[in-house]
Structure formats: C-alpha cells, structure tokens
Amino acid sequence: MKTAIRTITLTMILLLTGAALADVSNGDFEAGIMDWGMFAPPTWTIAVNAVGGNPGAYGHIQSPWGDSAGMGCFRQDFQCGVEDPSGASTCLITFDYFLHNLDANPGSGRVIVSIDGTVMYLSPAGMDWIDWTTVTLVVPCGYHTISLCLEVDPQNNGWEAGFDNVIAECDDSTPTEDVNWSTVKSLY
C-alpha cells in the first residue's frame, strides 16, 4: 500500500512539474514546422526558412503580389505554468518578428499576434519595413493558443513576415508581505 501511495505521489509531482515547465515548443523553428500548425491562402508561401532568422531558422509567411488578400498564420497550443485561480501568476510571452513591404500599397499589410483568439499585438500602422523586433505580451498562466499572423488587404499587395524566438515563461512568484520593525517586534 505504501509503495502504491509513493508511486501515485511521485507521478502527480512529475505531472505537475512537467506542466509547470512546459511552454512553446520549437519556438526558434530550428526543428522545422514541428509543433506548429500553419494555414494561409493557397497562393501564399508559408514555411520555415533554415537561415535568416534572429538567428538561424524562422517561420516565414509571404503573400504574392497579385490578388493577395487574406491571412496566413503559425499556430500552437501550449501550457505556460499552472493556472492560478487568483490570477496572481503571469505568463510572459516574447517573440521576434519582421514585416517587409515587397511591392504593396503602403499600410496594406500587418503582423497580428493573438492569444486565445484575442488580438494582443498589432504592428504599428503605416510601417512598411520593420526589421527584427522583440515584443513581450502578458497573459495569465495556464493553457493558451498563440497565432502569429500576416494579414494583407485586398488588391495587389506583396508582403512578407518572419517569426522567431517564441518563448512563454510563467512567473508564479508569491507576493510577499511588507515587513518592518513593528511587525517583527510584535512577533516576539
């Protein structure tokens, strides 16, 4: 009986520890498309390029010049720490991206990053050339879906976007109580 309880306890600890440590898989795209779902209009290019990232491999989305309206995305479900019902823990999600106007109307393309279907980041309006930039988002710890997308307006708009170094880390630190001499003195 004691062995069974120890085994169950050890299994629960391993499961909880594993859930707490899990985050975005293959966020540097070094393993190709592994762990990423991809979707884009059929005329678009969506792939992982082995070089040119920040550094190394990166996820690449490109719309063609002719009739290029639509959205292409990389998507992944991930666990960022353990959900805290009190909301005290936060998940810091960082990623790098670039956005390039290849031959398009100014302002007709943008990077959109959504967490759980809610837009959390939209590239600055009117920016037609953004080199590798790092962005940090904050959401509660727990289970999430991230979508890294290039959106292009109707007409002939050729754009490209790249994504790299996608990381999610849960900060589940416990808030501390302020301590001063009066509170210490009252304990003794």
C-alpha positions as CSV (number, residue, x, y, z in Angstrom):
1,M,0.0,0.0,0.0
2,K,2.8,2.4,0.9
3,T,4.6,1.7,-2.4
4,A,1.3,2.5,-4.3
5,I,0.9,5.8,-2.5
6,R,4.5,6.7,-3.1
7,T,4.1,5.9,-6.8
8,I,0.9,7.9,-7.1
9,T,2.5,10.8,-5.3
10,L,5.7,10.7,-7.4
11,T,3.6,10.5,-10.6
12,M,1.5,13.5,-9.5
13,I,4.6,15.5,-8.7
14,L,6.2,14.7,-12.1
15,L,2.9,15.6,-13.9
16,L,2.6,18.9,-12.0
17,T,6.3,19.7,-12.5
18,G,6.1,18.9,-16.2
19,A,3.0,21.1,-16.6
20,A,4.8,24.0,-14.8
21,L,7.8,23.8,-17.1
22,A,6.1,23.3,-20.4
23,D,5.9,26.2,-22.8
24,V,6.0,26.9,-26.5
25,S,7.7,24.1,-28.3
26,N,10.1,24.7,-31.2
27,G,9.8,28.5,-30.7
28,D,13.0,29.0,-32.5
29,F,11.8,27.0,-35.6
30,E,15.1,25.0,-35.6
31,A,13.1,21.8,-35.9
32,G,11.2,23.0,-38.9
33,I,7.4,23.1,-38.7
34,M,7.3,20.5,-35.8
35,D,4.6,21.5,-33.2
36,W,3.3,24.4,-35.4
37,G,0.0,24.4,-37.3
38,M,0.1,26.5,-40.4
39,F,-2.6,28.0,-42.6
40,A,-2.6,30.5,-45.4
41,P,-4.5,31.2,-48.7
42,P,-3.4,28.6,-51.4
43,T,-1.4,31.2,-53.4
44,W,0.7,32.2,-50.4
45,T,4.0,30.8,-49.1
46,I,4.2,29.6,-45.5
47,A,7.2,27.7,-44.4
48,V,10.3,27.5,-42.2
49,N,13.4,29.0,-43.6
50,A,16.7,27.4,-42.3
51,V,18.6,30.7,-42.4
52,G,17.9,34.4,-42.0
53,G,16.2,34.2,-38.6
54,N,17.2,36.0,-35.5
55,P,19.5,33.9,-35.7
56,G,19.1,30.6,-37.6
57,A,15.8,29.3,-38.7
58,Y,12.5,31.2,-38.6
59,G,8.8,30.9,-39.6
60,H,8.2,32.8,-42.9
61,I,4.9,33.9,-44.4
62,Q,4.7,35.7,-47.8
63,S,1.7,36.9,-49.8
64,P,2.0,37.1,-53.6
65,W,1.7,40.3,-55.5
66,G,-1.4,39.5,-57.4
67,D,-4.8,39.4,-55.6
68,S,-3.2,38.7,-52.3
69,A,-5.8,39.5,-49.7
70,G,-6.0,37.2,-46.7
71,M,-4.2,36.0,-43.6
72,G,-1.5,33.4,-43.0
73,C,-0.6,32.1,-39.6
74,F,1.5,29.8,-37.5
75,R,-0.5,28.5,-34.5
76,Q,0.4,26.4,-31.4
77,D,-1.4,25.3,-28.2
78,F,0.9,25.4,-25.2
79,Q,0.9,25.3,-21.4
80,C,2.5,28.2,-19.6
81,G,2.9,27.2,-16.0
82,V,-0.1,26.3,-13.9
83,E,-3.3,28.3,-13.9
84,D,-3.7,30.3,-10.7
85,P,-7.4,30.9,-9.9
86,S,-6.5,34.1,-8.0
87,G,-4.8,35.4,-11.2
88,A,-1.6,36.1,-9.3
89,S,0.7,34.4,-11.8
90,T,1.5,35.8,-15.2
91,C,2.8,34.3,-18.4
92,L,5.4,36.4,-20.2
93,I,5.3,35.6,-24.0
94,T,8.1,37.1,-26.1
95,F,8.7,36.7,-29.8
96,D,10.7,38.4,-32.6
97,Y,9.2,39.4,-35.9
98,F,9.8,41.3,-39.0
99,L,7.5,42.8,-41.6
100,H,8.5,43.8,-45.1
101,N,6.6,45.5,-47.9
102,L,7.8,43.7,-51.0
103,D,5.6,45.6,-53.6
104,A,2.4,46.8,-52.0
105,N,0.3,49.7,-51.2
106,P,1.6,51.5,-48.0
107,G,0.0,50.3,-44.9
108,S,-1.8,47.4,-46.6
109,G,-0.1,44.6,-44.5
110,R,0.3,44.0,-40.8
111,V,1.5,41.5,-38.3
112,I,-1.2,40.3,-35.9
113,V,-0.5,38.1,-32.8
114,S,-3.5,36.6,-31.0
115,I,-3.6,34.7,-27.7
116,D,-6.7,32.5,-27.4
117,G,-8.4,34.3,-30.3
118,T,-7.9,37.8,-28.8
119,V,-5.6,40.2,-30.7
120,M,-2.7,41.0,-28.3
121,Y,-0.4,42.7,-30.7
122,L,-0.8,44.6,-34.0
123,S,2.2,46.0,-35.8
124,P,2.4,49.8,-35.9
125,A,0.1,51.3,-38.6
126,G,1.8,52.7,-41.7
127,M,5.0,50.9,-41.1
128,D,6.1,49.3,-44.3
129,W,9.5,47.9,-43.2
130,I,10.1,46.6,-39.7
131,D,13.4,44.8,-39.1
132,W,13.6,42.1,-36.4
133,T,11.8,43.5,-33.3
134,T,11.1,41.8,-30.0
135,V,7.7,42.0,-28.4
136,T,6.5,40.9,-24.9
137,L,2.9,40.1,-24.1
138,V,1.5,39.3,-20.6
139,V,-1.4,36.9,-20.0
140,P,-2.4,34.7,-17.0
141,C,-0.5,31.4,-16.6
142,G,-2.3,28.4,-17.9
143,Y,-3.2,26.8,-21.2
144,H,-3.2,29.1,-24.3
145,T,-3.2,29.2,-28.1
146,I,-0.8,31.6,-29.9
147,S,-1.4,32.7,-33.5
148,L,1.5,34.5,-35.3
149,C,-0.1,36.0,-38.4
150,L,0.5,38.2,-41.5
151,E,-2.7,39.9,-42.7
152,V,-2.9,41.6,-46.1
153,D,-5.6,43.9,-47.5
154,P,-7.3,43.2,-50.9
155,Q,-5.7,44.2,-54.2
156,N,-2.1,43.6,-55.4
157,N,-0.1,43.6,-52.2
158,G,3.1,41.6,-51.8
159,W,4.2,41.3,-48.1
160,E,6.4,39.0,-46.0
161,A,6.7,38.4,-42.3
162,G,9.0,36.4,-40.2
163,F,8.7,35.0,-36.6
164,D,11.4,33.6,-34.3
165,N,12.3,33.0,-30.7
166,V,8.8,32.5,-29.4
167,I,9.1,31.9,-25.6
168,A,6.5,31.6,-22.8
169,E,7.5,31.7,-19.2
170,C,5.2,31.7,-16.1
171,D,6.1,33.9,-13.2
172,D,4.3,32.3,-10.4
173,S,6.1,34.1,-7.6
174,T,4.1,34.6,-4.4
175,P,3.5,38.1,-3.4
176,T,5.3,39.0,-0.1
177,E,4.0,40.9,2.8
178,D,5.8,44.1,3.7
179,V,7.8,43.7,6.9
180,N,9.0,46.5,9.1
181,W,10.4,46.6,12.6
182,S,7.0,47.0,14.2
183,T,5.7,43.7,12.7
184,V,8.8,41.8,13.6
185,K,8.7,43.2,17.2
186,S,5.1,42.1,17.6
187,L,6.1,38.5,16.8
188,Y,8.5,38.4,19.8
